Every structure is written in structure tokens, then in C-alpha cells.
Amino acid sequence: MNAANPLAVARVKLTALVILLGAVLVSACAVAPTAGPPGERWELRRAALASLQDWSLVGNMGVLTEQQGWHASFQWSQEGQRYRIDLIGPFGQGQVRIEGDGQGVRVRTAAGQVLTAADPEQLLEDAVGVRIPVDGLRYWVRGLPDPHRRSVLADDGLGRLTRLEQGGWVVEYPRYMPVAALELPAQIRARKGDLNVKIVIQQWNLPW
């Protein structure tokens, strides 16, 4: 058997490498287009997401600061202004339930203690020791900015937010998932100062 021509082998390897790199680049462009200021597609998508008032989701949340960190699974149900969030496992406490209706909020700790207040951020800090913007998250989990605060936005050219800055928070969207006729966030990263929050959404449930 004749030995393979080294030059031919090198050419084959180079061709394969070029094809592989081309496929990777095309795939990267398809999944993560260059981020930039939101355009017309974003405005159409914003309207569709804003009309989504009733939904629920299941996921995991990790919170990290310089002093502490915790991880919890959570379930979130939203009906208009009313919401219920069950955090399961923060600090090994069992289950913490947060309920609100736009007028006030109530937290039930794993020990059965019930705390009430008008400010959900302060109440959650009292319960688990970390100040998380619950009102903002109601919009952010859908891939929307809170309409009551100034924001700086960037999208991927397909109308999906890749980044928003609001209220001192920087929120990034590394991944989306198809849900019915929409694409909703599957992963969210938010940071403010030394506070970092990572949310991974496993399942969305919509009323239609």
C-alpha cells in the first residue's frame, strides 16, 4: 500500500478545519447576533410581552454577595398585579412564601412567621437577608424593563433583549426558550454592586 501524500493529507485537514470554523461562526451568528440599540422588532415584541399578564414559571435562583451566598428552587405565579413566589431551600430554611397584590406584600418564613409591608424589597431582605428587586423582577423575567424606571436597553437584532440597565442593576439574558408563540428567557443574570443573582428557568406556563 502506498503511503499517503503528506501534502494531500495536510490539505484535507485544512479544508476540514475551515469547514468546521465556518459552521461554528454561522451557528454563533444565528444564536447570538451582535447586540445593539433596540429596533422595530423589539417594539413589536415589547407590546406582546407587556400583554402577558398571567403566567407561572419554575426555576432555580442563586444569590451571591461578598458576605454570603445561597441557592433555592422557586415557583412564581402571576395573575395581573397578584403574585405568589415560593422560595424552597434558601439558607436551608425550607420554604419562604412571598405574596403581593400591588398594594402590599406578605412573607411567610419557614418558621411560620408572617411579615407584612408595602415594600417587597425590604420585606424580602428582612426574611432572607438579601435585597432583591421583586417588582423589577416581575418584568425582567419576561425579558422586559420595568416601565416605571428609566432604562438602557440592547437587543440581539431579533427583538430579544440581551442586556438592560435599570435602577443601578445590570441584567443580561444569555439564553431564551420557545414558549407557545413566544420566546421567553431561560437564563437571567443580574448584578448590582457586589450582589449577583442568577436565575435559570426550567419551565414556563401560559394561560393559552
MDAnalysis code that builds the backbone (N, CA, C; Angstrom):
import MDAnalysis as mda
import numpy as np

u = mda.Universe.empty(624, n_residues=208, atom_resindex=np.repeat(np.arange(208), 3), trajectory=True)
u.add_TopologyAttr("name", ["N", "CA", "C"] * 208)
u.add_TopologyAttr("resid", np.arange(1, 209))
u.add_TopologyAttr("resname", ["MET", "ASN", "ALA", "ALA", "ASN", "PRO", "LEU", "ALA", "VAL", "ALA", "ARG", "VAL", "LYS", "LEU", "THR", "ALA", "LEU", "VAL", "ILE", "LEU", "LEU", "GLY", "ALA", "VAL", "LEU", "VAL", "SER", "ALA", "CYS", "ALA", "VAL", "ALA", "PRO", "THR", "ALA", "GLY", "PRO", "PRO", "GLY", "GLU", "ARG", "TRP", "GLU", "LEU", "ARG", "ARG", "ALA", "ALA", "LEU", "ALA", "SER", "LEU", "GLN", "ASP", "TRP", "SER", "LEU", "VAL", "GLY", "ASN", "MET", "GLY", "VAL", "LEU", "THR", "GLU", "GLN", "GLN", "GLY", "TRP", "HIS", "ALA", "SER", "PHE", "GLN", "TRP", "SER", "GLN", "GLU", "GLY", "GLN", "ARG", "TYR", "ARG", "ILE", "ASP", "LEU", "ILE", "GLY", "PRO", "PHE", "GLY", "GLN", "GLY", "GLN", "VAL", "ARG", "ILE", "GLU", "GLY", "ASP", "GLY", "GLN", "GLY", "VAL", "ARG", "VAL", "ARG", "THR", "ALA", "ALA", "GLY", "GLN", "VAL", "LEU", "THR", "ALA", "ALA", "ASP", "PRO", "GLU", "GLN", "LEU", "LEU", "GLU", "ASP", "ALA", "VAL", "GLY", "VAL", "ARG", "ILE", "PRO", "VAL", "ASP", "GLY", "LEU", "ARG", "TYR", "TRP", "VAL", "ARG", "GLY", "LEU", "PRO", "ASP", "PRO", "HIS", "ARG", "ARG", "SER", "VAL", "LEU", "ALA", "ASP", "ASP", "GLY", "LEU", "GLY", "ARG", "LEU", "THR", "ARG", "LEU", "GLU", "GLN", "GLY", "GLY", "TRP", "VAL", "VAL", "GLU", "TYR", "PRO", "ARG", "TYR", "MET", "PRO", "VAL", "ALA", "ALA", "LEU", "GLU", "LEU", "PRO", "ALA", "GLN", "ILE", "ARG", "ALA", "ARG", "LYS", "GLY", "ASP", "LEU", "ASN", "VAL", "LYS", "ILE", "VAL", "ILE", "GLN", "GLN", "TRP", "ASN", "LEU", "PRO", "TRP"])
u.atoms.positions = np.array([
    [0.856, -1.187, 0.000],
    [0.000, 0.000, 0.000],
    [0.889, 1.232, 0.000],
    [0.559, 2.203, -0.864],
    [1.342, 3.416, -0.936],
    [1.059, 4.315, 0.257],
    [2.098, 4.954, 0.773],
    [1.924, 5.878, 1.896],
    [1.157, 7.099, 1.423],
    [0.318, 7.663, 2.289],
    [-0.477, 8.837, 1.930],
    [0.433, 10.020, 1.663],
    [0.074, 10.798, 0.670],
    [0.815, 12.008, 0.331],
    [0.662, 13.010, 1.465],
    [1.757, 13.410, 2.146],
    [1.653, 14.336, 3.294],
    [0.991, 15.643, 2.924],
    [1.248, 16.137, 1.707],
    [0.657, 17.406, 1.278],
    [-0.849, 17.266, 1.112],
    [-1.278, 16.122, 0.552],
    [-2.714, 15.896, 0.371],
    [-3.414, 15.787, 1.716],
    [-2.774, 15.082, 2.655],
    [-3.348, 14.936, 3.992],
    [-3.485, 16.300, 4.657],
    [-2.446, 17.127, 4.523],
    [-2.489, 18.457, 5.127],
    [-3.616, 19.287, 4.534],
    [-3.816, 19.168, 3.209],
    [-4.887, 19.928, 2.553],
    [-6.259, 19.486, 3.045],
    [-6.419, 18.162, 3.215],
    [-7.698, 17.639, 3.712],
    [-7.985, 18.158, 5.111],
    [-6.948, 18.137, 5.978],
    [-7.122, 18.620, 7.350],
    [-7.452, 20.102, 7.369],
    [-6.767, 20.882, 6.501],
    [-7.022, 22.321, 6.455],
    [-8.435, 22.600, 5.971],
    [-8.890, 21.853, 4.958],
    [-10.256, 22.032, 4.447],
    [-11.279, 21.715, 5.531],
    [-11.049, 20.615, 6.258],
    [-11.968, 20.243, 7.333],
    [-12.012, 21.307, 8.416],
    [-10.838, 21.880, 8.746],
    [-10.774, 22.916, 9.778],
    [-11.542, 24.155, 9.343],
    [-11.379, 24.548, 8.057],
    [-12.099, 25.716, 7.540],
    [-13.605, 25.503, 7.600],
    [-14.040, 24.295, 7.198],
    [-15.480, 23.985, 7.232],
    [-15.998, 24.032, 8.657],
    [-15.229, 23.459, 9.592],
    [-15.641, 23.450, 11.000],
    [-15.745, 24.861, 11.548],
    [-14.721, 25.699, 11.286],
    [-14.751, 27.075, 11.770],
    [-15.909, 27.841, 11.161],
    [-16.163, 27.605, 9.879],
    [-17.291, 28.278, 9.228],
    [-18.607, 27.906, 9.866],
    [-18.779, 26.604, 10.173],
    [-20.020, 26.162, 10.816],
    [-20.188, 26.782, 12.185],
    [-19.084, 26.860, 12.954],
    [-19.141, 27.465, 14.284],
    [-19.517, 28.933, 14.204],
    [-18.924, 29.641, 13.268],
    [-19.203, 31.068, 13.138],
    [-20.637, 31.313, 12.710],
    [-21.126, 30.529, 11.752],
    [-22.516, 30.684, 11.313],
    [-23.464, 30.399, 12.452],
    [-23.162, 29.310, 13.208],
    [-24.003, 28.973, 14.358],
    [-23.991, 30.080, 15.385],
    [-22.820, 30.645, 15.677],
    [-22.720, 31.723, 16.665],
    [-23.508, 32.932, 16.222],
    [-23.438, 33.252, 14.943],
    [-24.188, 34.412, 14.445],
    [-25.677, 34.177, 14.540],
    [-26.106, 32.920, 14.310],
    [-27.533, 32.636, 14.358],
    [-28.067, 32.689, 15.772],
    [-27.265, 32.238, 16.748],
    [-27.731, 32.170, 18.126],
    [-27.584, 33.504, 18.841],
    [-26.488, 34.194, 18.580],
    [-26.211, 35.421, 19.337],
    [-25.771, 36.546, 18.404],
    [-26.724, 37.159, 17.681],
    [-26.374, 38.276, 16.817],
    [-25.766, 39.417, 17.632],
    [-25.039, 40.285, 16.951],
    [-24.420, 41.411, 17.628],
    [-25.463, 42.273, 18.320],
    [-25.238, 42.551, 19.606],
    [-26.192, 43.355, 20.366],
    [-26.097, 44.813, 19.953],
    [-27.201, 45.507, 20.015],
    [-27.226, 46.924, 19.694],
    [-28.501, 47.550, 20.210],
    [-28.700, 48.833, 19.959],
    [-29.916, 49.508, 20.421],
    [-31.157, 48.821, 19.850],
    [-32.229, 48.686, 20.641],
    [-33.439, 48.015, 20.173],
    [-34.036, 48.704, 18.950],
    [-34.582, 47.897, 18.043],
    [-35.194, 48.412, 16.829],
    [-36.679, 48.096, 16.773],
    [-37.201, 48.028, 15.550],
    [-38.640, 47.846, 15.354],
    [-39.115, 46.495, 15.876],
    [-38.301, 45.456, 15.700],
    [-38.704, 44.130, 16.182],
    [-38.876, 44.139, 17.700],
    [-38.029, 44.880, 18.393],
    [-38.152, 44.977, 19.838],
    [-39.456, 45.643, 20.231],
    [-39.860, 46.679, 19.536],
    [-41.105, 47.369, 19.886],
    [-42.301, 46.443, 19.725],
    [-42.298, 45.613, 18.687],
    [-43.390, 44.644, 18.497],
    [-43.366, 43.597, 19.614],
    [-42.173, 43.155, 19.937],
    [-42.036, 42.141, 20.989],
    [-42.414, 42.721, 22.343],
    [-42.037, 43.963, 22.610],
    [-42.375, 44.609, 23.880],
    [-43.887, 44.626, 24.086],
    [-44.618, 44.959, 23.038],
    [-46.077, 45.011, 23.144],
    [-46.655, 43.634, 23.457],
    [-46.121, 42.600, 22.809],
    [-46.622, 41.238, 23.051],
    [-46.330, 40.793, 24.477],
    [-45.129, 41.082, 24.973],
    [-44.758, 40.668, 26.329],
    [-45.525, 41.462, 27.382],
    [-45.763, 42.750, 27.118],
    [-46.491, 43.576, 28.081],
    [-47.928, 43.091, 28.243],
    [-48.490, 42.491, 27.194],
    [-49.868, 41.994, 27.275],
    [-49.949, 40.668, 28.030],
    [-48.788, 40.066, 28.312],
    [-48.759, 38.801, 29.045],
    [-48.828, 39.101, 30.540],
    [-50.029, 39.051, 31.100],
    [-50.252, 39.427, 32.493],
    [-50.386, 38.230, 33.435],
    [-50.757, 37.085, 32.897],
    [-50.955, 35.880, 33.709],
    [-49.977, 34.808, 33.241],
    [-49.158, 34.300, 34.161],
    [-48.186, 33.286, 33.808],
    [-47.646, 32.643, 35.077],
    [-46.937, 31.563, 34.910],
    [-46.230, 30.944, 36.029],
    [-44.947, 30.323, 35.497],
    [-43.998, 30.127, 36.390],
    [-42.726, 29.526, 35.988],
    [-42.133, 28.751, 37.147],
    [-41.209, 27.865, 36.792],
    [-40.471, 27.053, 37.766],
    [-38.996, 27.178, 37.421],
    [-38.164, 27.385, 38.427],
    [-36.738, 27.531, 38.132],
    [-35.878, 27.452, 39.370],
    [-34.642, 27.890, 39.208],
    [-33.663, 27.930, 40.296],
    [-33.040, 29.314, 40.366],
    [-32.704, 29.734, 41.565],
    [-32.118, 31.047, 41.775],
    [-30.884, 30.919, 42.657],
    [-29.805, 31.561, 42.238],
    [-28.612, 31.633, 43.047],
    [-28.299, 33.079, 43.366],
    [-27.955, 33.370, 44.601],
    [-27.645, 34.730, 45.048],
    [-26.280, 34.711, 45.713],
    [-25.425, 35.648, 45.306],
    [-24.067, 35.692, 45.844],
    [-23.682, 37.126, 46.167],
    [-23.166, 37.347, 47.381],
    [-22.588, 38.626, 47.785],
    [-21.192, 38.352, 48.342],
    [-20.503, 39.412, 48.761],
    [-19.179, 39.221, 49.348],
    [-19.262, 38.495, 50.684],
    [-20.412, 38.620, 51.367],
    [-20.552, 38.036, 52.707],
    [-21.233, 36.667, 52.704],
    [-22.082, 36.408, 51.718],
    [-22.891, 35.197, 51.788],
    [-23.353, 34.781, 50.398],
    [-23.899, 33.587, 50.339],
    [-24.481, 33.097, 49.106],
    [-25.508, 32.030, 49.420],
    [-26.519, 31.914, 48.589],
    [-27.483, 30.843, 48.770],
    [-28.119, 30.466, 47.445],
    [-28.700, 29.296, 47.434],
    [-29.338, 28.755, 46.239],
    [-30.716, 28.240, 46.629],
    [-31.687, 28.453, 45.767],
    [-33.047, 27.990, 46.051],
    [-33.748, 27.649, 44.751],
    [-34.606, 26.649, 44.802],
    [-35.557, 26.457, 43.709],
    [-36.751, 27.362, 43.996],
    [-37.476, 27.750, 42.957],
    [-38.603, 28.637, 43.199],
    [-39.715, 28.408, 42.182],
    [-40.910, 28.762, 42.609],
    [-42.098, 28.735, 41.763],
    [-42.750, 30.102, 41.850],
    [-43.115, 30.648, 40.703],
    [-43.683, 32.001, 40.649],
    [-44.984, 31.940, 39.867],
    [-46.065, 32.410, 40.476],
    [-47.369, 32.510, 39.809],
    [-47.793, 33.962, 39.793],
    [-48.181, 34.468, 38.619],
    [-48.571, 35.865, 38.450],
    [-49.947, 35.942, 37.795],
    [-50.856, 36.710, 38.417],
    [-52.175, 36.972, 37.849],
    [-52.429, 38.467, 37.963],
    [-52.146, 39.194, 36.895],
    [-52.278, 40.640, 36.952],
    [-51.303, 41.202, 37.961],
    [-51.824, 41.949, 38.948],
    [-50.983, 42.519, 39.998],
    [-50.691, 41.530, 41.124],
    [-51.459, 40.462, 41.171],
    [-51.278, 39.500, 42.253],
    [-50.197, 38.485, 41.900],
    [-49.337, 38.166, 42.873],
    [-48.302, 37.178, 42.631],
    [-48.033, 36.365, 43.887],
    [-47.476, 35.190, 43.658],
    [-47.007, 34.344, 44.750],
    [-45.686, 33.717, 44.325],
    [-44.681, 33.852, 45.174],
    [-43.370, 33.283, 44.907],
    [-43.006, 32.361, 46.072],
    [-42.735, 31.120, 45.768],
    [-42.275, 30.164, 46.770],
    [-40.794, 29.910, 46.551],
    [-39.980, 30.304, 47.524],
    [-38.540, 30.012, 47.523],
    [-38.319, 28.780, 48.392],
    [-37.725, 27.759, 47.812],
    [-37.579, 26.496, 48.527],
    [-36.097, 26.219, 48.752],
    [-35.664, 26.364, 49.991],
    [-34.303, 25.999, 50.344],
    [-33.298, 27.087, 50.610],
    [-33.630, 28.390, 50.610],
    [-32.583, 29.376, 50.891],
    [-32.057, 29.240, 52.319],
    [-30.718, 29.179, 52.451],
    [-30.072, 29.021, 53.761],
    [-30.544, 27.764, 54.490],
    [-31.075, 26.781, 53.742],
    [-31.574, 25.577, 54.383],
    [-32.794, 25.825, 55.243],
    [-33.510, 26.937, 54.969],
    [-34.639, 27.313, 55.819],
    [-35.920, 26.566, 55.488],
    [-35.943, 25.798, 54.414],
    [-37.201, 25.211, 53.990],
    [-37.852, 26.115, 52.976],
    [-39.098, 26.475, 53.189],
    [-39.837, 27.251, 52.196],
    [-40.193, 28.643, 52.709],
    [-39.908, 29.653, 51.877],
    [-40.308, 31.022, 52.149],
    [-41.327, 31.419, 51.089],
    [-42.474, 31.906, 51.502],
    [-43.534, 32.294, 50.550],
    [-43.699, 33.806, 50.557],
    [-43.714, 34.388, 49.370],
    [-43.910, 35.825, 49.193],
    [-45.192, 36.023, 48.414],
    [-46.112, 36.827, 48.929],
    [-47.377, 37.112, 48.249],
    [-47.599, 38.619, 48.194],
    [-48.037, 39.108, 47.045],
    [-48.301, 40.531, 46.884],
    [-49.450, 40.772, 45.938],
    [-49.984, 41.994, 45.992],
    [-51.128, 42.332, 45.142],
    [-51.058, 43.751, 44.597],
    [-49.898, 44.360, 44.597],
    [-49.770, 45.725, 44.124],
    [-50.009, 46.761, 45.203],
    [-50.648, 46.382, 46.310],
    [-50.907, 47.283, 47.430],
    [-49.967, 47.025, 48.596],
    [-49.546, 45.792, 48.728],
    [-48.656, 45.412, 49.820],
    [-48.131, 44.016, 49.571],
    [-47.294, 43.555, 50.465],
    [-46.694, 42.239, 50.307],
    [-46.598, 41.555, 51.665],
    [-46.654, 40.229, 51.639],
    [-46.570, 39.431, 52.856],
    [-45.572, 38.306, 52.631],
    [-44.745, 38.046, 53.623],
    [-43.771, 36.959, 53.575],
    [-44.040, 36.015, 54.733],
    [-44.122, 34.735, 54.413],
    [-44.232, 33.706, 55.443],
    [-42.930, 32.916, 55.448],
    [-42.219, 32.940, 56.578],
    [-40.935, 32.249, 56.680],
    [-41.152, 30.765, 56.943],
    [-40.054, 29.992, 56.841],
    [-40.142, 28.553, 57.091],
    [-40.543, 28.261, 58.534],
    [-40.248, 29.193, 59.442],
    [-40.614, 29.014, 60.854],
    [-42.068, 29.375, 61.119],
    [-42.795, 29.843, 60.091],
    [-44.198, 30.197, 60.254],
    [-44.435, 31.654, 60.589],
    [-43.385, 32.438, 60.697],
    [-43.530, 33.861, 60.992],
    [-44.047, 34.585, 59.759],
    [-44.996, 35.503, 59.959],
    [-45.580, 36.266, 58.861],
    [-45.172, 37.725, 58.987],
    [-44.551, 38.257, 57.926],
    [-44.117, 39.643, 57.888],
    [-44.900, 40.361, 56.799],
    [-45.343, 41.583, 57.067],
    [-46.069, 42.353, 56.076],
    [-45.459, 43.740, 55.936],
    [-45.572, 44.298, 54.723],
    [-45.037, 45.634, 54.457],
    [-45.531, 46.081, 53.092],
    [-45.307, 47.346, 52.778],
    [-45.646, 47.874, 51.460],
    [-44.490, 47.703, 50.488],
    [-43.264, 47.515, 51.009],
    [-42.064, 47.431, 50.188],
    [-41.582, 45.984, 50.119],
    [-41.763, 45.296, 48.968],
    [-41.359, 43.892, 48.894],
    [-39.859, 43.694, 49.007],
    [-39.055, 44.654, 48.539],
    [-37.602, 44.516, 48.621],
    [-37.137, 44.490, 50.073],
    [-37.656, 45.428, 50.876],
    [-37.269, 45.490, 52.276],
    [-37.757, 44.256, 53.023],
    [-38.959, 43.819, 52.693],
    [-39.535, 42.666, 53.380],
    [-38.732, 41.402, 53.086],
    [-38.325, 41.225, 51.828],
    [-37.536, 40.050, 51.479],
    [-36.168, 40.097, 52.153],
    [-35.606, 41.294, 52.264],
    [-34.328, 41.439, 52.966],
    [-34.479, 41.053, 54.435],
    [-35.591, 41.441, 55.046],
    [-35.837, 41.068, 56.443],
    [-35.961, 39.559, 56.601],
    [-36.523, 38.900, 55.564],
    [-36.799, 37.467, 55.663],
    [-35.573, 36.604, 55.369],
    [-34.805, 36.943, 54.307],
    [-33.694, 36.079, 53.902],
    [-32.352, 36.798, 53.868],
    [-32.344, 38.101, 54.198],
    [-31.083, 38.809, 54.329],
    [-30.511, 39.404, 53.061],
    [-31.255, 39.335, 51.936],
    [-30.770, 39.869, 50.667],
    [-31.859, 40.729, 50.043],
    [-31.468, 41.893, 49.541],
    [-32.436, 42.816, 48.947],
    [-32.537, 42.563, 47.437],
    [-33.593, 41.897, 47.014],
    [-33.822, 41.550, 45.615],
    [-35.018, 42.350, 45.105],
    [-34.914, 42.963, 43.931],
    [-35.995, 43.821, 43.423],
    [-37.174, 43.017, 42.870],
    [-38.082, 42.607, 43.740],
    [-39.207, 41.776, 43.333],
    [-40.058, 42.472, 42.270],
    [-40.343, 43.763, 42.463],
    [-41.168, 44.481, 41.483],
    [-40.492, 44.523, 40.119],
    [-39.185, 44.771, 40.101],
    [-38.473, 44.779, 38.841],
    [-38.415, 43.407, 38.200],
    [-38.220, 42.373, 39.020],
    [-38.130, 41.014, 38.503],
    [-39.411, 40.581, 37.792],
    [-40.535, 41.141, 38.220],
    [-41.802, 40.791, 37.563],
    [-41.753, 41.099, 36.067],
    [-41.017, 42.129, 35.702],
    [-40.831, 42.482, 34.294],
    [-39.602, 41.788, 33.714],
    [-38.534, 41.771, 34.482],
    [-37.276, 41.247, 33.959],
    [-37.377, 39.784, 33.562],
    [-38.133, 38.975, 34.313],
    [-38.219, 37.551, 33.971],
    [-38.896, 37.338, 32.627],
    [-39.710, 38.287, 32.185],
    [-40.336, 38.193, 30.858],
    [-39.461, 38.766, 29.756],
    [-38.318, 39.356, 30.150],
    [-37.474, 39.996, 29.154],
    [-37.904, 41.409, 28.856],
    [-38.457, 42.087, 29.864],
    [-38.948, 43.458, 29.744],
    [-38.282, 44.352, 30.782],
    [-38.103, 45.637, 30.477],
    [-37.712, 46.581, 31.522],
    [-38.932, 47.000, 32.334],
    [-38.719, 47.378, 33.576],
    [-39.789, 47.960, 34.384],
    [-40.184, 49.287, 33.745],
    [-41.438, 49.438, 33.304],
    [-41.831, 50.670, 32.599],
    [-41.847, 51.907, 33.488],
    [-41.731, 51.736, 34.809],
    [-41.787, 52.860, 35.730],
    [-40.401, 53.442, 36.030],
    [-39.343, 52.868, 35.427],
    [-37.992, 53.346, 35.666],
    [-37.255, 53.557, 34.352],
    [-36.344, 54.504, 34.371],
    [-35.513, 54.724, 33.191],
    [-34.652, 53.499, 32.938],
    [-34.384, 53.220, 31.655],
    [-33.607, 52.034, 31.327],
    [-32.741, 52.275, 30.099],
    [-31.667, 51.528, 30.011],
    [-30.816, 51.482, 28.824],
    [-30.867, 50.047, 28.323],
    [-31.225, 49.860, 27.040],
    [-31.501, 48.534, 26.515],
    [-30.609, 48.197, 25.327],
    [-30.371, 46.899, 25.145],
    [-29.726, 46.385, 23.938],
    [-30.421, 45.083, 23.569],
    [-30.641, 44.865, 22.254],
    [-31.252, 43.613, 21.827],
    [-30.339, 42.903, 20.833],
    [-30.785, 41.722, 20.376],
    [-29.942, 40.883, 19.518],
    [-30.263, 41.029, 18.046],
    [-31.056, 42.036, 17.684],
    [-31.455, 42.215, 16.301],
    [-32.704, 41.440, 15.942],
    [-33.109, 40.516, 16.812],
    [-34.331, 39.733, 16.611],
    [-35.439, 40.191, 17.560],
    [-35.173, 41.254, 18.298],
    [-36.177, 41.782, 19.217],
    [-36.046, 41.279, 20.630],
    [-35.093, 40.385, 20.895],
    [-34.909, 39.845, 22.250],
    [-33.849, 40.658, 22.975],
    [-34.175, 41.073, 24.199],
    [-33.192, 41.820, 24.985],
    [-31.979, 40.941, 25.274],
    [-30.816, 41.517, 25.157],
    [-29.593, 40.861, 25.611],
    [-29.073, 41.493, 26.891],
    [-29.464, 42.759, 27.137],
    [-28.959, 43.484, 28.304],
    [-29.872, 44.661, 28.590],
    [-30.090, 44.929, 29.884],
    [-30.773, 46.154, 30.292],
    [-30.117, 46.681, 31.554],
    [-30.095, 47.982, 31.668],
    [-29.583, 48.656, 32.854],
    [-30.718, 49.485, 33.433],
    [-30.991, 49.266, 34.721],
    [-32.149, 49.905, 35.335],
    [-31.996, 49.916, 36.851],
    [-32.222, 51.088, 37.443],
    [-32.188, 51.195, 38.897],
    [-30.877, 50.756, 39.520],
    [-29.772, 50.938, 38.797],
    [-28.483, 50.507, 39.317],
    [-28.155, 49.047, 39.039],
    [-29.104, 48.312, 38.463],
    [-28.913, 46.900, 38.130],
    [-28.496, 46.757, 36.668],
    [-27.648, 45.780, 36.403],
    [-27.329, 45.356, 35.046],
    [-27.877, 43.939, 34.878],
    [-28.768, 43.762, 33.910],
    [-29.450, 42.479, 33.706],
    [-29.088, 41.954, 32.322],
    [-28.636, 40.708, 32.259],
    [-28.245, 40.101, 30.983],
    [-29.056, 38.836, 30.731],
    [-29.271, 38.557, 29.436],
    [-30.087, 37.417, 29.010],
    [-29.261, 36.510, 28.101],
    [-28.551, 35.532, 28.665],
    [-27.712, 34.659, 27.835],
    [-28.501, 33.671, 26.980],
    [-29.752, 33.345, 27.399],
    [-30.451, 32.267, 26.709],
    [-31.959, 32.454, 26.791],
    [-32.653, 32.093, 25.696],
    [-34.112, 32.109, 25.631],
    [-34.621, 30.714, 25.291],
    [-35.921, 30.494, 25.497],
    [-36.552, 29.236, 25.135],
    [-37.890, 29.517, 24.445],
    [-38.301, 28.653, 23.510],
    [-39.609, 28.829, 22.874],
    [-40.727, 28.451, 23.842],
    [-41.729, 29.318, 23.950],
    [-42.900, 29.065, 24.799],
    [-44.119, 29.504, 24.000],
    [-44.927, 28.512, 23.575],
    [-46.066, 28.805, 22.701],
    [-45.559, 29.602, 21.493],
    [-46.152, 30.770, 21.225],
    [-45.731, 31.573, 20.072],
    [-44.640, 32.580, 20.434],
    [-44.139, 32.520, 21.666],
    [-43.145, 33.492, 22.130],
    [-41.800, 32.822, 22.382],
    [-40.789, 33.633, 22.585],
    [-39.518, 33.189, 23.135],
    [-39.317, 33.950, 24.431],
    [-39.192, 33.209, 25.526],
    [-39.073, 33.816, 26.847],
    [-37.727, 33.443, 27.464],
    [-37.247, 34.255, 28.409],
    [-35.934, 33.984, 28.993],
    [-35.836, 32.603, 29.634],
    [-34.696, 31.955, 29.397],
    [-34.384, 30.692, 30.054],
    [-33.284, 30.887, 31.097],
    [-32.541, 31.979, 30.953],
    [-31.474, 32.274, 31.912],
    [-31.329, 33.787, 32.037],
    [-31.176, 34.258, 33.266],
    [-31.064, 35.692, 33.547],
    [-29.933, 35.884, 34.550],
    [-29.093, 36.874, 34.290],
    [-28.047, 37.246, 35.238],
    [-28.217, 38.718, 35.575],
    [-28.266, 39.024, 36.856],
    [-28.448, 40.405, 37.297],
    [-27.414, 40.728, 38.370],
    [-26.884, 41.926, 38.310],
    [-25.900, 42.316, 39.317],
    [-26.055, 43.789, 39.665],
    [-25.758, 44.073, 40.926],
    [-25.757, 45.441, 41.428],
    [-24.730, 45.506, 42.543],
    [-23.653, 46.260, 42.330],
    [-22.579, 46.269, 43.319],
    [-22.019, 44.877, 43.493],
    [-21.943, 44.395, 44.742],
    [-21.408, 43.057, 44.989],
    [-22.489, 41.984, 45.010],
    [-23.734, 42.363, 44.695],
    [-24.844, 41.409, 44.693],
    [-25.050, 40.844, 43.292],
    [-24.959, 39.530, 43.174],
    [-25.145, 38.843, 41.904],
    [-26.288, 37.838, 42.029],
    [-27.201, 37.882, 41.079],
    [-28.345, 36.978, 41.066],
    [-28.364, 36.239, 39.733],
    [-28.452, 34.930, 39.790],
    [-28.571, 34.116, 38.576],
    [-29.859, 33.320, 38.651],
    [-30.644, 33.408, 37.590],
    [-31.918, 32.697, 37.526],
    [-31.905, 31.773, 36.311],
    [-32.215, 30.510, 36.534],
    [-32.376, 29.544, 35.450],
    [-33.829, 29.080, 35.473],
    [-34.535, 29.320, 34.378],
    [-35.954, 28.969, 34.299],
    [-36.078, 27.630, 33.574],
    [-36.709, 26.682, 34.240],
    [-36.866, 25.340, 33.680],
    [-38.161, 25.207, 32.905],
    [-39.186, 25.904, 33.340],
    [-40.491, 25.741, 32.689],
    [-41.331, 26.998, 32.808],
    [-41.909, 27.416, 31.696],
    [-42.911, 28.476, 31.662],
    [-44.284, 27.861, 31.435],
    [-45.300, 28.427, 32.075],
    [-46.688, 28.026, 31.837],
    [-47.504, 29.264, 31.528],
    [-48.167, 29.271, 30.367],
    [-49.004, 30.389, 29.952],
    [-50.456, 29.942, 29.906],
    [-51.397, 30.876, 29.993],
    [-52.819, 30.509, 30.042],
    [-53.388, 30.119, 28.673],
    [-52.578, 30.125, 27.626],
    [-53.082, 29.782, 26.298],
    [-52.060, 28.969, 25.538],
])
